[in-house]
Amino acid sequence: MNRTKSENYFHAEPEKLNCAQSILKGFQNEFGVDDSTIAQFRAWGGGRVEGGTCGALFAANYLLEKRGLPKINAEFAKRAGAERCVDIKKENKTPCVTCVKIADEIIEQLISESK
């Protein structure tokens, strides 16, 4: 897959995308995500998803659901230390950009396995 990895969009100028938006932007072409959808996901960065779920995980599951692929909660939590933003950042000290990278890698793996 020849694309820019999601973590390269995280907080980068000029858009300064959050974790959820970075995942959508990283897979924009593969999943046909429009710019307005990416803009809407600004509301779900920084632990603001219902239940405090990590925004990168939330966005990843959103994309995978579009393809009928399974949610990645267990694999993500195994690698990031938790599913909730506050637990990831405070207890496991995992930076947001690392969560974006983890979600990106898992999505990429699932896409390649489903071909």
N, C-alpha and C positions, 0 to 999 in steps of 0.2 A: 504494500500500500504506500503510494508516494503522496504524502500529505504533511502538513505542518502539525506537529504534536500539540495536543491541547494545552500542555503546560507552558508552551511558548506564548500563548495568548493571555495567560493569567497576569492581571494587573499591568499588562504592557500598554504603552502609549499607542495610539491616542484613545482607544476605547476604554482601557482599564477594566477589562471584563472580570467578573467575580468567578468563583470556582464553578458554579453551575453553567454560566455563560461560556466559560472556556471549553468545557466539554462539548457543548453544542457547536461552537465555532470550529473546534478541532475535527469534528465529523460532519460539518455542514454539507459538504458535497455528497458524501456517502449516504446520508440519510435525508437529503433534500430539505434541510432546515432553512427557513427564510429568516431574514434579518429581524423581522418584527417578533418572531418567536424568541430569538436570542435576547432581544430587548426585554421581553416579558420576564425572562428568567433572572433579571436583575433582582427581583423580589425574593429569590430563593438562595442567595449567597449568605455566607456568614452565620450559618446555623438557623436561618429563618424558615426553613421548611417545617411543616407541621411535625411535632414530636422532636424537633431539633436535629433531624437527619442531616448529614453532610450534604451540601449542595452538589458536590461533584458526583456523589453516589445517586442522589435524586435525579440529576440530569442523565446520568448513564442509564438508569433504569427506564427513564422516559424514552430514550432512544431505542433501547433493546426491545421494549414493549412494542414499538412501531414495527419491528421485524419479527415479532413473535418469539423472541429469544428470552431465556430465563433471566430473572433478576440476579444481581451479583452481590447481594448483601453479605452472604457468608464469606465469600472469597475476599471481598473488600475489607470486611471487619478483621479477617485473619491477617491481612497485610497492613492495614492502617491502625489496627488495635481496637477499633470500635466502629459503630455506624453513626453515632451522634457526634455532631461537631464539637460540643463542649468536652466530651470524653476524649475525643481524638486530640484536641489541642491542649487541654489542661492535664489530663492524666497520662497520655502517651507522648505528649510533646511533639506530635507529628505536624509539621507545617502544612498549611493549606495547599501549597504548590505540590507537595508530595502526594496529597490525596488526589489531586487532579491527574498527576502522573500515573498513580495506581489505577484509577478508574479508566484512563485512556488505554493502558496496557491490557486490562481485562477485556474491554470492549473489542479492541483490535484482535485479541486472541479468539474471542467468541465469533467474530465475523469470519476470521480465516477458517475456523473449524466448521462453520455452517455452510461453507461453499461446496 
